[in-house]
Amino acid sequence: MKRYMIFFLFLCTVPIFSQEMEKSRAEAFYPGKIWNDNTGVHINAHGGGILYREGKYYWFGEHKGERSNSAFVGVTCYSSVNLYDWTYESVALAVEKDPRSEIVEGCIIERPKVIYNAKTKKFVMYFHLELKDKGYAAAKAGIAVSDKVTGPYKYLKSCRPNAKRYPENMSREQQRSPVKPSDFPKQWTEEWKKAVVDGMFVRRDFAGGQMSRDMTLYVDDDGKAYHIYASEENLTLQLAELSDDYLSYTGKYIRIAPAGHNEAPAVFKKDGRYFMITSGCTGWEPNAARLFSADNIWGPWTEHPNPCRGEDAGLTFHSQSTYILPVAGKKDAFIFMADRWTPKNPIDGRYIWLPIRFQNGLPVLEWRDKWDLTAFDQPAWELVWSDEFNIDGKPDSTVWTYERGFVRNQELQWYQPDNAICKDGVLILSGRKERIPNPDYVSGSSDWRKNRQYAEYTASSIKTARKKDFQYGRFEIRAKIPTAAGSWPAIWTLGKSMPWPSCGEIDIMEYYRINDTPHILANAAWGTDAPHKAKWDDAKIPFSMFTAKDPDWASKFHIWRMDWDENAIRLYLDDELLNETLLSETQNGSIGNYTNPFRQPHYILLNLAIGGNGGTPDHAAFPLKYEIDYVRVYQKINASDRSCWADMAYKIAAPALENMSKGELKKNMQVEVSPSWDGRNRNVTYMEAFGRLMDGIAPWLALPDDDTEEGRQRKQLREWALKSYAHAVDPGSPDYLLWRNEGQPLVDAAFLASSFLRAPAQLWEPLDSLTKQRYIAEFQQLRRIDPPYSNWLLFSATIETFLLSAGAQYDMYRIHSAIRKIEEWYVGDGWYSDGEHFAFDYYNSYVIQPMYFQVLSVLTDKKRLSQEKTLAVVSKRMQRYGMILERMISPEGSFPVFGRSMTYRLGVFQPLALLAWKEQLPETLPGGQVRAALTAVMKRMFSVDGNFNEKGFLQLGFAGHQPGLADSYTNNGSLYLTSEIFLPLGLPAGHPFWTSPAQDWTAKKAWGGAEFPKDHATRE
């Protein structure tokens, strides 16, 4: 807000367009989109790097033309103070007209980088230089220098690095080898690759210096600078130390990943460890990024799997690395910079900037359509549950249950609790060779569980079913598995609803024999159209691959990990990605009602099976010992408050709207009514669910479309909603709602009318004329209902107010009657009674204050208000009531549970949410404080199991499934009034309500010993 106050002060002297320019400044990154500078032109600084100097970032890059990648301008420079907005500064290094110059127009200048030398006070630029009309034969490093960061830079020279010097990590034998490239008529044979590794091209270029193509610069903490470049025909990276003035080489250099065919190096350092991201060499076509790390810059450098995750990870999101930018002032904050090349129109190349996250000490890149620097403000994961097995004895019975007997797959073992024990900090599941009588034995039975008189082996399987389940997160299990023949250990999950395989199965680890050859499996399975037949996405890695790296692998503990979110399941072993399953591809078949089993909670299983696909048991290896050190589950905590709200709104809304858009809400929504149900028609459930849901999310759906994850959620819900509105009033639709012959429809027709009032342009106007006529007719026929003298008067008033707004025939008497009575029922200090008698409940929140405010707002807008009490007075009452609601939120995010209809959950806070959406919060309640308080309540309530049933619909209860709490008129459709909490989502993401810093709310300040404002009653 301060920014706009400054403009207000200078309004008399600064043109109005200055305000508009300020408002249009970027506040986020949009990877892959056109990125304009201050002049409105797409930034032209390709293959670039950034220097941070005295509070400002300077971006240097190649100036590209429309038809050529050759240099006809030079190296450009842009500056920024926030990394979002860039000002064009200069052509820092201009190409020359002199045809004798190495940097004459038409030469190739690529990947320029600038560093500052604190000793010489000079800015030094290196770049990859190719001579005009010589293709890529020169492979030189160009060097320029300037006294000013923005230039102009003076071209000094070019060279091939380290002439007549051998690398530090090239042996004497390799140096003296006579093998040369001409010895090989064919390239890429094993012999040829070995010759490359042994330094064949280093020796070839020894006298004239090493080839230098794709490159970067890195300055270490001690001021030492390094030039890292693709060399040896792009087959090997080299890292060379620069002289103290950064203008030449000391002669000390190393080779990295010989014959690895890497280019596009980008280097950074975190916690004393060096990381380098590169790409393969595929010309202008993108490929998978590579990742290297080293504890010392001189190596050894270790290669790791592709750091990219998700869709198009194998193409580095259609880009190639150029630089890693440390963000000034933010610890461990690094931005991956890459270019999306467009060789047919080079000037149109796009920039891909993504935040680097760390998982188990390694960088990770995930695609984001939009992000900002707040992505670095919090750690990525928070431990939400673990079992460290540190208490000797049986596994924790509050978490784990046992499978018993013969269970699955005609395995040999009898599962029993005795084979599971915690000792010395580990859970031990043992497999024993012992005979156990089968109590279910039936001679001659065709059931394999019954036709075995004895079990010859015992083992154990424990699971968290019905006690602990999880939806999304990071699952990390450290274990040592038995690998003898007959052993079949596993770590896996199953969905909590539907039979197998439609429930979904995730095999985080399975030790399994294929043709009697041991493998490590990493799988996911889901349902098809055939009973008991799964569709698998499986990875089968021969066990020999692990023992080849470490012969003692089987005697050690290893870490199996699953990263599971709404987009994908990724399975790792010791940080190596084994399998990735995209949730866009895991829809069940008809038996599973085409649901996605991996968008529901799963429980964990740990088991040791014997036989079956564990192979024939090796009796000499018994007893088998499967040791689990810990099981840990983490949840992401770096999502913004807004994304938390949007995700929850989508979770609540999607099952109802997706089904109703198809005319299948009545078919698929399981109706749940109060145990004391009063006998009214149960079909009211569907209108209650649809009307109340739409009233809460209407402002959110009114926002324009965008390419963010939230934008996609919002667009999908709006599309479903418009189809659902049509079904609601179409007598020929299976989802035609209960409009006639009942009194309850008056209530939820009012919520539908209110949803149209809250988003007319997006929810009412797009409806076809027939659907609009049907709504008007249905609303008008509800005048048959004479509302009791209670909050019900506002339902009639809201419907008539909508008819007024829509230009239809309306009944002003019903509106005025409600206004008069509500005014009579005002009791003071922001509270109204619900009829003649005051009740200490939350109906001021659920209905009275929001609907009264809305009716008066429309009447005021239509200039139909002739009451003594003005909208301003009613607004002040609601502000006072909102202050009271905020003070009810405890430091832990709970609030008092009193009065009827507590199953409406977060609908309690509708007035506070409405004030935020309408930008009318009292001055004593900053947006960041209200947002933090409501977020805490939302997380507290929905962290409890049981709020949703297996199909994703809300269940009776307050926090969890508590059917006995429901009133006689309550069904599970009634509960969708909780969606009223989402009204602030109607504010754009850049609004201060969402962007201002989170603040402690009143009770948190009070109980934390901080200063907080005293409370005073208000009087009119």
LOVEX-600502 format. One record per residue (C-alpha): x, y, z; residue in three letters. Coordinates in steps of 0.25 Angstrom, whole numbers, plus 5000, padded with zeros to 4 digits. Example, Ala and Ser with C-alpha at 12.3 -4.5 7.8 and 13.67 -1.06 7.14 Angstrom:
2
504949825031ala/505549965029ser/
This chain:
1020
500050005000met/501250105002lys/501550104988arg/500150154984tyr/500250264995met/501450314989ile/500750334976phe/499650404983phe/500550504989leu/501150544976phe/499850534968leu/499850684965cys/501150674957thr/501250534952val/500450494940pro/499350384943ile/500050284934phe/501150274944ser/500150204953gln/499750114943glu/501250074940met/501450054954glu/500249964955lys/500649884943ser/502049844949arg/502349694949ala/502249624962glu/502549484958ala/503249404948phe/502549334936tyr/503449234930pro/503349214915gly/502549344913lys/502949474906ile/503749554916trp/503749704913asn/504749804917asp/504449944922asn/504249984907thr/503249874905gly/504149794896val/504449644899his/505749634906ile/506949604897asn/507949544905ala/508049394902his/509049294907gly/509249394918gly/509749404932gly/509549504943ile/510449584952leu/509949644965tyr/510649774969arg/510349884979glu/508849844981gly/508549824966lys/508549704957tyr/509149714943tyr/508749624932trp/509749594921phe/509349514908gly/509449494894glu/508649594885his/507949504875lys/507349544861gly/506149484854glu/506849394844arg/508249374850ser/508949324862asn/510149404858ser/510549534865ala/510149664858phe/509949744870val/510749684882gly/510549654896val/509349734903thr/509249774917cys/507949794925tyr/507849834940ser/506749804951ser/506649824966val/505549714968asn/505849614957leu/504449624951tyr/504549764944asp/505749784935trp/506249914929thr/507049924916tyr/508449974919glu/509349964907ser/510049884897val/511149844907ala/512049784896leu/511849824882ala/512249754870val/513249824861glu/513149874846lys/514649844844asp/514749714836pro/516049684842arg/515449684856ser/515149544862glu/513749604867ile/513349664854val/511949664850glu/511449524847gly/512349454857cys/511749364867ile/511749404882ile/511049314891glu/510849304906arg/511449434911pro/511749434926lys/512249554934val/512949554948ile/513549664956tyr/515049664961asn/515149724975ala/516649744973lys/516649814960thr/515349874961lys/515049824947lys/513849754941phe/514249634933val/513449574922met/513749434916tyr/512949374904phe/512949264894his/513549314881leu/513449264867glu/514049334856leu/513249384844lys/512949284833asp/513749184840lys/512549104847gly/512949044860tyr/514349014857ala/515049124865ala/514449084879ala/515149194886lys/514949274899ala/514749424897gly/515149524908ile/514749664910ala/514849764921val/514149894926ser/514249994937asp/512750004938lys/511849884940val/510949934928thr/512149954919gly/512549984909pro/513449864909tyr/514749864902lys/515049734895tyr/516449684899leu/516749554892lys/516349414890ser/516949284892cys/516849134894arg/517149114909pro/518349044915asn/519249024903ala/520348924906lys/519748884920arg/519148754923tyr/517948744933pro/518248714948glu/517448584947asn/518048524934met/519148414937ser/520548414932arg/520148284924glu/518948364918gln/519848484915gln/520848394907arg/519848304900ser/520148304885pro/518648284881val/518048394872lys/516648414866pro/517148374852ser/517348234858asp/515848214858phe/515048194845pro/513748194853lys/513348274865gln/512548234877trp/513148094878thr/513548054891glu/515048064888glu/514748204882trp/514048244895lys/515148194904lys/516148274895ala/515348394898val/515348364913val/516848344912asp/517048484907gly/517248464892met/516648604889phe/517448674900val/518748624894arg/518248664880arg/518048804885asp/519148814895phe/520048904887ala/518949004883gly/518049004895gly/516748934898gln/515448954891met/514549044898ser/513049054895arg/511849054904asp/512349124916met/512149184930thr/512949264940leu/512949234955tyr/513549314966val/513749244979asp/513649294993asp/515149324994asp/515149404981gly/515749304972lys/515049294959ala/514849184949tyr/514449164935his/513649034932ile/513449004917tyr/513148894908ala/514348844901ser/514948724893glu/513948734882glu/512848754893asn/513148614899leu/513748664912thr/513548774921leu/514848854927gln/514948944939leu/516149034938ala/516649134949glu/516749274945leu/517949374949ser/517749474960asp/517349584950asp/516349484943tyr/516949514930leu/517749384927ser/517949244932tyr/518849194943thr/519049064935gly/518248974946lys/517048904941tyr/516348774941ile/515448694932arg/514048654937ile/513248544931ala/514148504920pro/513348454908ala/512048494915gly/511648584904his/511248704913asn/511048844910glu/510348974915ala/510948964929pro/510349044941ala/511049044954val/510749084968phe/511049044983lys/510249014995lys/510748975009asp/512148955004gly/511748864993arg/511848894978tyr/510748864968phe/510748874953met/509548854944ile/509848824929thr/509148774917ser/509448664906gly/509848704892cys/508748694883thr/508848824875gly/507748924876trp/506848804881glu/506548794896pro/506948674904asn/506948634919ala/507848714928ala/508948654936arg/509448674950leu/510848664956phe/511348694970ser/512648704977ala/513148734991asp/514348804985asn/514348884972ile/515548804967trp/514748684968gly/514448574968pro/513048604961trp/511948504963thr/510848494953glu/509348484958his/508048464951pro/507348574944asn/506948684954pro/505648714947cys/504348654951arg/502948644945gly/502448654931glu/503448684920asp/504548664930ala/505348584920gly/505448704911leu/505748804923thr/504448864920phe/504848894906his/506048974910ser/507548974912gln/508349024925ser/509049154924thr/509349204938tyr/509049174953ile/508649304960leu/508849324975pro/507749414980val/508349524988ala/507849535003gly/507249395003lys/507949275009lys/508049155000asp/507249224989ala/507649184975phe/506949214961ile/507149114950phe/507349204937met/507049134924ala/506749174909asp/505749114901arg/506349124887trp/505649154874thr/506649144863pro/505649184852lys/505449314859asn/506549334869pro/506049464875ile/504749394880asp/505549304889gly/504849294903arg/505449294917tyr/505149174927ile/505449224941trp/505149124952leu/505449114967pro/506349004971ile/505848924983arg/506648824990phe/506248684993gln/507248595001asn/508348694998gly/508148694983leu/507548804974pro/506148784969val/505448854958leu/503948854956glu/503148934945trp/502349054950arg/501549134941asp/501649254950lys/502449274963trp/503149384971asp/504249394981leu/503449354993thr/503649214988ala/504949214995phe/504349265009asp/504049135015gln/504648995015pro/503948905005ala/503548795014trp/503048775029glu/503048645036leu/501548615040val/501748475045trp/502748365047ser/503048235055asp/504548225059glu/504248085065phe/505048135077asn/504248065088ile/504547925090asp/503347825089gly/502247815079lys/501947925069pro/501048035073asp/499647985074ser/499048125072thr/499648125058val/499947985053trp/499047865052thr/499447725047tyr/499047635036glu/498747495040arg/498847355034gly/498947325019phe/498647465012val/498947474997arg/499747414985asn/499747274990gln/500947314998glu/501547205007leu/501647285020gln/500647295031trp/500547445036tyr/500547455051gln/500847575061pro/501947495068asp/502847515056asn/502847665058ala/503747725069ile/504347865071cys/505747845077lys/506947945078asp/506248055070gly/505847965058val/504547885054leu/504947745051ile/504047655043leu/504547515043ser/504347395034gly/504347265041arg/504347115036lys/503347065046glu/502046985044arg/500747045049ile/499446975048pro/498447045039asn/497147065048pro/496347095035asp/496746955029tyr/495646885021val/496146755014ser/495846764999gly/495546904998ser/495846984986ser/496247104994asp/497747114995trp/497547175009arg/496747055014lys/497346935007asn/498746945014arg/498646875027gln/499946945032tyr/500747065029ala/502247025028glu/502747175029tyr/502347295038thr/502547435036ala/501847575039ser/501147685032ser/500747815038ile/499947925033lys/499348065037thr/497948035031ala/496748105038arg/497748165048lys/498648255039lys/498548295025asp/499148405016phe/498848475003gln/500148524997tyr/501448555003gly/502848495004arg/502948355010phe/504348315014glu/504648185019ile/506048135023arg/506247985023ala/507147865021lys/506447755013ile/506747605013pro/507147564999thr/507247405001ala/506447324992ala/504947314997gly/505047455002ser/503947554997trp/504047685006pro/503147805002ala/502847945006ile/501547984999trp/500248065000thr/498748034997leu/497648134996gly/496648135007lys/495348114998ser/494948014987met/495447874986pro/496847834979trp/497247884969pro/496348004968ser/496748044981cys/498148074975gly/499448004980glu/500848074981ile/502047984983asp/503048074988ile/503947954990met/503747814985glu/504947704985tyr/504447604975tyr/504947494966arg/504647494951ile/505047364944asn/505747334958asp/506647464956thr/506447564967pro/506047704964his/505647824971ile/504247874967leu/503648014968ala/502148004963asn/500848064963ala/499547994959ala/498048034957trp/496747974952gly/496247934939thr/494947884933asp/495247744937ala/495047694952pro/496347674959his/497247714947lys/498147834949ala/498847924940lys/500247944944trp/501348044942asp/502547964947asp/504047984948ala/504847854949lys/506347874952ile/507247754953pro/507747744967phe/509147714961ser/509147864957met/509247904971phe/510247794975thr/511147834964ala/511247974970lys/511447914984asp/511647774987pro/511247795001asp/509947854997trp/509047755003ala/509747765017ser/509447915018lys/508248005021phe/507648075009his/506648185008ile/505348164999trp/504548294997arg/503248334990met/502948474986asp/501448474983trp/500648594979asp/499448634971glu/500248614958asn/501148494960ala/501648384968ile/503248374968arg/503948254974leu/505448264979tyr/506448174984leu/507648244991asp/507248374984asp/507248304970glu/505948324963leu/505448184959leu/504048214954asn/503048324951glu/501548314949thr/500748424945leu/499348434951leu/498848484938ser/498948344933glu/498448264945thr/496948264944gln/496148134948asn/495348064938gly/493848044940ser/493947954952ile/494548064959gly/493548164954asn/494648234946tyr/495248304958thr/496648324961asn/497148234972pro/498348324975phe/497548444978arg/497048384991gln/497748355004pro/498548225005his/499048145017tyr/500448075018ile/500847935019leu/502147865023leu/502247715020asn/503147605018leu/502547495010ala/503247365007ile/503147284994gly/502347324982gly/503147424974asn/504147424985gly/504547284979gly/504847154986thr/505247175000pro/506747155003asp/506547075017his/508047105020ala/507747255020ala/506647245031phe/506247315040pro/506047435030leu/506247575036lys/505547695030tyr/505947825038glu/505247955037ile/505948075044asp/504848175042tyr/503648215034val/503448365032arg/502448445025val/502648595021tyr/501648695015gln/501948815007lys/501948945014ile/502449035004asn/501149054997ala/500549194999ser/499349225008asp/498549244995arg/498949114988ser/498549045001cys/497149115000trp/497049084986ala/497348944987asp/496348924998met/495248994990ala/495548904979tyr/495548774987lys/494248814993ile/493548864980ala/494048764970ala/493348634974pro/491948714974ala/492148794961leu/492848684953glu/491748594956asn/490548694954met/491148744941ser/490948604935lys/489548594942gly/490048494951glu/490048564965leu/488848484970lys/489448354965lys/490748364971asn/490648454984met/490348364995gln/489248435004val/489548445019glu/488548495028val/488448525043ser/488148405052pro/486948495057ser/486548535043trp/485148605043asp/484648525031gly/484648635020arg/484948585006asn/486348545005arg/486548604991asn/486748734998val/488148685000thr/488548714985tyr/488048854985met/488648894998glu/490048834993ala/489948914980phe/489449044985gly/490249064997arg/491549014990leu/491349114978met/491049234988asp/492349214994gly/493249194982ile/492549294972ala/493449404974pro/494649314972trp/494049264959leu/493849414954ala/495349434953leu/495949434939pro/496649304934asp/498149294935asp/499149184932asp/499449154947thr/499049024954glu/498049104962glu/497549164949gly/497349024943arg/496548984955gln/495649104954arg/495449094940lys/495048944941gln/494048974953leu/493449084945arg/493148994933glu/492548894942trp/491748994949ala/491149054937leu/490648914932lys/490148884946ser/489349014947tyr/488648964934ala/488348824940his/487848884953ala/486548944946val/486448844934asp/485248754937pro/485848654927gly/487148644935ser/487448534945pro/487948644954asp/486748734953tyr/486648794967leu/485548784977leu/484848914974trp/483348884976arg/482448824987asn/483448854998glu/483748975007gly/485248945009gln/485548994994pro/485349134998leu/486649135006val/487549074996asp/486949144984ala/487349274992ala/488849224992phe/488749194977leu/488149334975ala/489249394984ser/490349324975ser/489749394963phe/489849524970leu/491249504974arg/491749464960ala/490649514950pro/491649524938ala/492249384939gln/491149304945leu/489749364941trp/490049434927glu/490649314920pro/489449234923leu/488549204911asp/487249284910ser/486449154913leu/487149124925thr/487049274930lys/485549264928gln/485449134936arg/486249194948tyr/485349314948ile/484049234947ala/484549144959glu/484949264967phe/483649324965gln/482849194968gln/483549194982leu/482549304986arg/481649194990arg/482449185002ile/482149275014asp/483449285021pro/483449275037pro/483849405044tyr/485349365045ser/486549375037asn/485649305026trp/485149445023leu/486449475017leu/486349355007phe/485149415001ser/485749555001ala/487049494994thr/486249424983ile/485449554980glu/486649634980thr/487249544970phe/486049554961leu/486149704962leu/487549704958ser/487249614946ala/486149704941gly/485049604944ala/483749634952gln/484049634967tyr/483249654980asp/483749774987met/482849744999tyr/483649625002arg/484949705002ile/484449815011his/483749715020ser/485049655023ala/485849785025ile/484849835035arg/484849705043lys/486349695043ile/486449835048glu/485549805059glu/486349685063trp/487649765064tyr/488149745079val/489449825079gly/490949815078asp/490849755064gly/489849645067trp/488449615062tyr/487449515068ser/486849405059asp/485349445061gly/484749495074glu/485749425083his/487249435083phe/488049305081ala/489549295084phe/489849225071asp/490549255058tyr/489349285050tyr/489849425049asn/490949365041ser/490249265033tyr/489149355028val/488749475035ile/489849575033gln/490349535019pro/489049525013met/488549655019tyr/489749725015phe/489649675001gln/488149704999val/488449855004leu/489649854995ser/488849824982val/487649914986leu/488650024988thr/489250004975asp/487949994968lys/487550124976lys/486350054982arg/486750074997leu/485750165005ser/486050115019gln/486550195030glu/487650105033lys/488750115022thr/489650015017leu/490850085024ala/490250055037val/489949905034val/491349895029ser/491949945042lys/491149845050arg/491749735041met/493149795044gln/492849785059arg/492349645058tyr/493549605049gly/494449665060met/493749575070ile/493949455061leu/495449475059glu/495649485074arg/494949345075met/496049275068ile/497049215078ser/498549225076pro/498449075071glu/497449105061gly/496149055068ser/494949125071phe/493749115081pro/492749005077val/491349055082phe/489949065077gly/489248985065arg/489748955052ser/491248935056met/491348835044thr/491448955035tyr/492848965039arg/493549085033leu/492249155030gly/492449215044val/493449315038phe/492649355026gln/492449505030pro/493949515032leu/494249455019ala/493149545012leu/493849675019leu/495149625013ala/494549604999trp/493849734999lys/495149805005glu/494349855017gln/495149795028leu/495249885040pro/496549965042glu/496949875054thr/496949755046leu/498049755035pro/497849655023gly/499049575027gly/498549555041gln/497149505036val/497749425025arg/498749355035ala/497649335045ala/496649275035leu/497749185029thr/498049135043ala/496649095045val/496549025031met/497748945033lys/497348905047arg/495948855043met/496348785031phe/497548715036ser/496548625044val/496248495037asp/494748475033gly/494348605028asn/494148535014phe/493548405010asn/494248305000glu/493648384988lys/494148514993gly/492748574998phe/492648645012leu/492248555023gln/491348595035leu/492248655046gly/493048775051phe/494448725050ala/494348585045gly/493248495044his/492248515055gln/490848485051pro/490248505065gly/490548655064leu/489548675053ala/488248745055asp/486948685051ser/486948765038tyr/488348735034thr/488848655023asn/490248645016asn/489748745006gly/489548845017ser/491048845020leu/491448915007tyr/491149045014leu/492649025019thr/493049075005ser/492649225010glu/494049225015ile/494649235001phe/494049374998leu/495449444999pro/495849354987leu/495049454979gly/496249554981leu/497349544971pro/498649474975ala/499349604976gly/498349664985his/498949714999pro/498049615006phe/498949505000trp/500249574998thr/500449645011ser/501249575022pro/500549475031ala/500249535045gln/499849475058asp/498349485061trp/497849545074thr/497749415082ala/499149375078lys/499749505082lys/499049505095ala/499449365099trp/500849395094gly/501049515103gly/501049615092ala/500349745092glu/498949735086phe/497749835085pro/496749845095lys/495249805092asp/494149905093his/492649895090ala/492049985079thr/490850065080arg/489950135070glu/
